[in-house]
Structures are given as C-alpha cells and as structure tokens.
C-alpha cells in the first residue's frame, strides 16, 4: 500500500511504505535514500509493493512470494525503461536536478587520481561552489575544474548550491593560466543553476568575472573538454563550458535561463515552466542537433542516480576519447579548432 502526505514525515514499517510529496516534485519511499520524481509515481508504487512482499516473506512464518516478486520486478523494469525512453524536456529538467545524481565530487573521485585542490583567486578569497586543482586522468596530468552543489543540507549550504561568486570564476582563470603555462589539458564538469546573483557578488564584479573566465576558456592553447553533468545554467555554465569539445550527460540540460525564469519573463507565470522547457531546446538531443554540443554520454536506464558507477564509467570513456583526439596538436591548432567550433554554431540552422 502506498500512502501520500504533504510536507510531513511519518515513519514507515516494513508493511507500510510512504511517499512524501514536496514542492520539489519528488517523493520518498520507506528507504530514505531513495527518491522518486513526480512522473515516477507508478514505478514507486510497484517498487513499494515489491518491498512489502519481500518484508512479508522475511517475517516469521512468511509465505513464499518469490514468483510474485519476480513478476513485479519485471513489470517495474519494463515501466522504468518505457518511461525514460520518452521523457519530456521538463521531465529531463527534473532528472538533471535529482538530489542523488552524481555531482562534481563523485566524478572527480571516480575519474581523477592524485587530486590536489588549489584554492583562492589571489584577489579576494576562495569560492566553494567551483572546486579545482591538479590530478591525473588515466595517467595523464590534467587541471580539473567543476561546480559542486553538495549532497545534503550542510554541504549544499557550504557550496552555495553550486552557484559561484566572482572569486570562483577568477580562481578558474588562474588555474587555466597555470594549465597553459605547463601544457596541461583542462577538464571541466558543469552543474549549476547559474552564477550567484547576490549583492556582494555584483559589487565584486560578477559579470566581468564570468566574461573573463569565458574568454580564458576560448583563448588557452591547451585542450579544454567540458562535460555538463546536470544543470548547465546561463553564463555561470558557459564560463566553464566554452571548450574544444562539449559533452552532455543524456539527462542533463543546458540553457541561457531556467525554465521557471523563462516562463516568468515571457508569460509572467512560473507555473508554465513545462512550456518554456519545451520551447527552449535545452535537452542534450536538441542541442546536439543544433550543433551546440558535440556528444551525449548515455545514462543507465532510470538515470545516473540509479546506477552512478555505470554513468561515471561512461562519462570517463567519452571524456578520454575527446581528450586523446587532440594528442600531438599544437597550441595554435587547438585554438583554431575551438574558434571554428563556435563560429560554426548557427551556420547550418537553416538546414534543420
């Protein structure tokens, strides 16, 4: 049996699973580590029944439910596959924001060895939304940069939900300068709703810092491989994503503004975010067709949050392939390829 509640938590027994709906369009089963999105409710109900039957089977004198559980598992797996095979842009937006989705820290720990963090912009201070440093990617020395959102309340506050202040972008510029000086390729992992719009950030030159970081991405003489792992929001994302090769996770998004923000501007109604998401062409498949990104990293059925290790492995393989494609190229050749890549955007739109 599945029960629903609103903004409240009721402890669940093995025989009573609970879904809690919140303003974030997600729900939680009796397992507190499992989160279901709004459109996954039918899947949640099936998996809830599986949990109840397994608990019943484990109880003293429990009946054999193996056959029924196997049937429900097959049904749930088929439903999950069908659901994720045809997600709408708004549903992909929800998946991109999933709290259990792998973040920068997960990519860095899985893909980068001997990582040494480098902090500070040598001007004001250190920003914890953008983390960068030196490491080895499959034996090759690289500079790594990325947005970190955090995985719980404490770390989200510490990392400002992945929204960087000017010192974060100036730190990125400093590390990219160092990468060029020592001929090290740059890997960036983008996952941000946008740059932080606070008063202090604006006073310290947020727009200028973003512009300088974007300029540095476009001008360095070493390969820059960018991977959008979740949200790629506005200039805060572009400032790290203006690379030679731009990749996206299958269920990530990349846009000039959030769907809610777009709906508020166009229709003065943020509830029309679904319409805005469809109109803005923010999904990986749309952006690849438009020539804005170069490749899509396939995600496991159900998204990266269900099978993070498989998603991280797939991302590592595609980033590696993109990186080795620049082996032996001169600094001028790397710059020329990057320039032509961005000049090409929009030239073929008439053919679509």
VOGU-3710 file (C-alpha; in Angstrom, 3 decimals, decimal comma):
1> xxxxxxxxxx> 0,000/0,000/0,000  1,283/3,471/-0,853  0,223/6,471/1,140  0,769/10,115/0,319  1,317/13,021/2,624  2,170/16,679/2,176  5,369/18,120/3,604  5,377/15,711/6,513  7,340/12,634/7,514  5,684/9,573/9,017
11> xxxxxxxxxx> 7,942/6,655/9,970  7,204/3,605/7,799  7,077/-0,006/8,925  8,127/-2,861/6,643  4,438/-3,271/5,755  3,649/0,383/5,161  5,613/2,354/2,638  5,230/6,064/2,433  5,537/8,568/-0,368  6,077/12,153/0,692
21> xxxxxxxxxx> 5,397/14,786/-1,928  7,226/18,097/-1,735  7,495/21,324/-3,644  10,492/19,825/-5,440  8,227/17,389/-7,353  9,746/14,302/-5,825  8,739/11,672/-3,322  10,459/9,338/-0,886  9,828/5,673/-0,224  10,359/3,873/3,064
31> xxxxxxxxxx> 14,033/3,718/2,127  15,128/7,311/2,952  17,967/7,159/0,428  15,606/6,537/-2,490  13,941/9,490/-4,142  11,267/9,305/-6,835  10,370/12,135/-9,151  6,779/13,136/-9,759  6,464/11,278/-13,057  7,954/8,139/-11,478
41> xxxxxxxxxx> 4,960/7,600/-9,186  3,766/4,409/-10,974  7,287/2,987/-10,641  7,333/3,966/-6,976  4,082/2,132/-6,356  5,370/-1,064/-7,965  8,648/-0,990/-6,057  6,704/-0,292/-2,868  4,685/-3,460/-3,426  7,923/-5,385/-4,011
51> xxxxxxxxxx> 9,314/-4,134/-0,696  6,133/-5,161/1,126  6,146/-8,651/-0,373  9,844/-9,148/0,441  9,255/-7,979/4,012  6,319/-10,367/4,298  8,457/-13,232/3,020  11,216/-12,466/5,549  8,833/-12,369/8,501  8,428/-15,375/10,773
61> xxxxxxxxxx> 6,288/-17,970/9,037  6,137/-15,807/5,944  4,753/-17,138/2,707  6,821/-17,710/-0,425  6,436/-14,578/-2,586  9,350/-15,187/-4,957  7,205/-15,689/-8,061  5,085/-12,616/-7,422  8,161/-10,502/-6,655  9,850/-11,639/-9,886
71> xxxxxxxxxx> 6,755/-10,674/-11,905  6,583/-7,253/-10,248  10,302/-6,661/-10,772  9,966/-7,430/-14,477  6,957/-5,126/-14,711  8,762/-2,330/-12,847  11,866/-2,684/-15,044  9,776/-2,513/-18,222  7,868/0,504/-16,934  11,124/2,258/-15,984
81> xxxxxxxxxx> 12,581/1,619/-19,438  9,456/2,868/-21,207  9,243/5,949/-19,004  12,849/7,037/-19,558  12,742/6,274/-23,270  10,359/9,154/-23,880  10,994/11,891/-21,304  9,712/15,383/-21,985  12,105/18,352/-21,675  10,550/19,244/-18,317
91> xxxxxxxxxx> 10,963/15,691/-17,041  14,611/15,773/-18,135  14,955/19,005/-16,185  13,670/17,207/-13,095  16,119/14,346/-13,640  19,002/16,802/-14,128  18,163/18,275/-10,712  17,748/14,923/-8,950  19,366/15,149/-5,494  21,005/11,721/-5,818
101> xxxxxxxxxx> 22,553/12,453/-9,210  26,388/12,246/-9,267  27,989/15,623/-8,613  31,447/17,025/-9,306  32,880/15,349/-6,216  31,722/11,954/-7,473  33,181/12,487/-10,957  36,458/13,730/-9,514  36,840/10,861/-7,039  35,953/8,247/-9,657
111> xxxxxxxxxx> 37,933/9,622/-12,604  40,829/11,632/-11,163  43,774/10,208/-9,255  46,252/12,078/-7,034  43,983/15,121/-6,906  45,390/18,206/-5,185  42,952/21,060/-4,679  44,164/24,602/-5,383  42,217/27,379/-3,701  41,764/31,117/-3,949
121> xxxxxxxxxx> 41,694/33,730/-6,682  44,727/35,670/-5,325  42,473/38,714/-5,193  39,603/38,350/-2,709  39,249/34,830/-1,389  38,175/31,286/-2,156  34,832/30,208/-3,574  33,476/26,786/-2,627  30,983/26,456/-5,490  33,800/25,974/-8,015
131> xxxxxxxxxx> 36,484/23,496/-6,999  39,655/22,977/-8,978  43,106/21,558/-8,833  45,669/19,185/-10,302  45,301/15,473/-10,821  45,800/12,546/-13,161  43,141/11,292/-15,537  44,017/7,753/-16,611  47,678/8,512/-16,003  47,700/11,904/-17,721
141> xxxxxxxxxx> 48,308/15,084/-15,731  45,352/17,470/-16,025  43,786/20,534/-14,453  40,258/19,786/-13,219  37,517/22,330/-12,543  33,854/21,945/-11,691  30,743/23,136/-9,920  29,927/21,327/-6,689  26,311/21,517/-5,460  26,642/19,341/-2,370
151> xxxxxxxxxx> 24,678/16,238/-1,419  22,905/17,237/1,797  21,773/20,403/3,533  25,125/21,118/5,180  27,236/20,638/2,057  24,735/22,451/-0,174  24,981/25,491/2,042  28,772/25,193/2,162  28,955/25,054/-1,656  26,187/27,632/-2,145
161> xxxxxxxxxx> 24,177/25,117/-4,183  26,804/25,257/-6,937  26,230/28,959/-7,621  29,657/30,575/-7,894  30,688/34,065/-6,853  33,239/36,161/-8,800  36,170/34,702/-6,892  35,172/31,252/-8,182  35,479/32,335/-11,809  38,709/34,227/-11,116
171> xxxxxxxxxx> 40,078/31,078/-9,499  39,117/29,213/-12,669  41,001/31,781/-14,774  44,062/31,388/-12,554  44,032/27,605/-12,897  43,523/27,757/-16,667  46,502/30,136/-16,912  48,555/27,608/-14,964  47,333/24,782/-17,230  48,511/26,663/-20,297
181> xxxxxxxxxx> 51,863/27,507/-18,706  52,587/23,834/-18,010  50,849/22,472/-21,131  48,183/20,577/-19,174  44,755/19,833/-20,663  41,717/21,139/-18,763  38,669/19,080/-17,809  35,567/20,921/-16,590  32,410/19,479/-15,037  29,408/21,801/-15,152
191> xxxxxxxxxx> 26,413/21,543/-12,834  24,939/24,878/-11,789  21,635/26,701/-11,928  23,656/29,846/-12,663  26,115/32,274/-11,114  25,207/33,621/-7,684  23,138/36,852/-8,063  23,800/38,291/-4,596  24,605/41,934/-3,890  28,154/41,175/-2,758
201> xxxxxxxxxx> 28,837/39,149/-5,895  27,625/42,006/-8,094  29,718/44,504/-6,148  32,814/42,377/-6,728  32,222/42,225/-10,491  30,266/39,069/-11,206  29,611/39,860/-14,879  33,242/40,775/-15,529  34,492/37,623/-13,809  32,196/35,429/-15,900
211> xxxxxxxxxx> 33,301/37,196/-19,078  36,993/36,777/-18,189  36,517/33,091/-17,478  34,674/32,579/-20,780  37,409/34,488/-22,604  40,084/32,343/-20,983  38,295/29,141/-21,997  38,267/30,353/-25,597  41,874/31,539/-25,702  44,054/28,968/-23,915
221> xxxxxxxxxx> 46,373/26,882/-26,067  45,613/23,532/-24,435  42,588/21,262/-24,995  39,559/22,000/-22,822  36,988/19,210/-22,541  33,704/20,218/-20,877  31,051/17,843/-19,547  27,642/19,093/-18,442  26,637/16,635/-15,738  23,339/18,075/-14,507
231> xxxxxxxxxx> 22,208/21,660/-14,943  24,079/23,954/-17,291  22,518/27,258/-16,381  23,231/30,621/-18,006  26,618/32,371/-18,093  27,612/30,583/-14,917  27,833/27,401/-17,001  29,230/28,952/-20,190  32,150/30,358/-18,174  33,484/26,798/-17,764
241> xxxxxxxxxx> 31,925/25,130/-20,806  33,433/27,082/-23,716  35,715/24,232/-24,664  37,112/22,387/-27,658  34,658/19,573/-27,020  31,411/19,983/-25,089  29,658/16,836/-23,881  26,411/16,364/-22,011  25,053/13,568/-19,881  21,944/12,159/-21,551
251> xxxxxxxxxx> 19,525/13,591/-18,983  21,253/16,902/-18,332  20,135/20,330/-19,557  21,945/23,391/-20,923  20,159/26,739/-21,232  20,540/30,507/-21,086  17,950/30,690/-18,284  15,977/28,239/-16,186  12,556/27,160/-17,492  10,947/28,833/-14,474
261> xxxxxxxxxx> 12,776/32,081/-15,165  11,882/31,997/-18,842  8,194/31,403/-18,047  8,207/34,275/-15,572  9,607/36,654/-18,194  7,552/35,520/-21,190  4,218/34,771/-19,556  4,617/36,241/-16,065  3,729/32,790/-14,802  6,445/30,456/-13,500
271> xxxxxxxxxx> 3,959/27,569/-13,479  4,357/27,428/-17,268  7,905/26,142/-16,862  6,934/22,960/-18,728  6,025/25,017/-21,799  9,241/27,016/-21,521  11,374/23,862/-21,226  9,895/22,525/-24,471  10,336/25,802/-26,340  13,905/26,483/-25,212
281> xxxxxxxxxx> 15,534/23,344/-26,685  17,506/22,579/-23,534  17,954/18,811/-23,794  21,083/17,037/-24,979  19,448/15,645/-28,115  18,123/19,063/-29,171  21,451/20,782/-28,519  23,424/18,170/-30,427  21,118/18,658/-33,404  21,722/22,405/-33,181
291> xxxxxxxxxx> 25,491/21,884/-33,103  25,900/23,428/-29,659  27,313/20,262/-28,086  29,495/17,563/-29,601  28,396/14,370/-27,893  25,969/12,758/-25,476  27,059/10,422/-22,685  24,438/7,645/-22,422  22,991/7,123/-18,965  21,766/3,842/-17,461
301> xxxxxxxxxx> 18,039/3,133/-17,630  16,428/5,266/-14,942  19,164/7,905/-14,961  22,578/8,328/-13,382  21,113/8,444/-9,889  20,036/4,793/-10,117  23,370/3,429/-11,357  26,034/6,087/-10,690  29,050/3,847/-11,275  27,915/2,912/-14,778
311> xxxxxxxxxx> 27,252/6,570/-15,571  30,661/7,639/-14,269  32,403/4,956/-16,317  30,584/6,005/-19,487  31,445/9,654/-18,854  35,091/8,807/-18,300  35,297/6,896/-21,573  33,812/9,730/-23,631  35,936/12,395/-21,944  39,037/10,288/-22,608
321> xxxxxxxxxx> 38,151/9,818/-26,272  37,614/13,566/-26,642  40,913/14,322/-24,927  43,140/11,962/-26,894  41,734/13,360/-30,149  43,956/16,414/-29,533  47,161/14,470/-28,970  50,030/15,957/-30,947  48,227/19,152/-31,882  49,960/22,490/-31,422
331> xxxxxxxxxx> 48,590/25,333/-29,304  47,596/27,228/-32,444  45,784/24,201/-33,845  43,878/23,766/-30,579  42,835/27,427/-30,600  41,832/27,261/-34,261  39,658/24,188/-33,730  37,916/25,835/-30,772  37,323/29,060/-32,713  35,895/27,229/-35,697
341> xxxxxxxxxx> 33,709/25,134/-33,438  31,949/28,191/-32,026  31,841/30,050/-35,362  30,068/27,041/-36,827  27,162/27,281/-34,368  24,190/28,710/-36,194  25,637/28,471/-39,694  23,586/25,384/-40,537  20,369/26,194/-38,677  18,589/26,778/-41,987
351> xx> 19,062/23,094/-42,820  17,181/21,863/-39,741
//
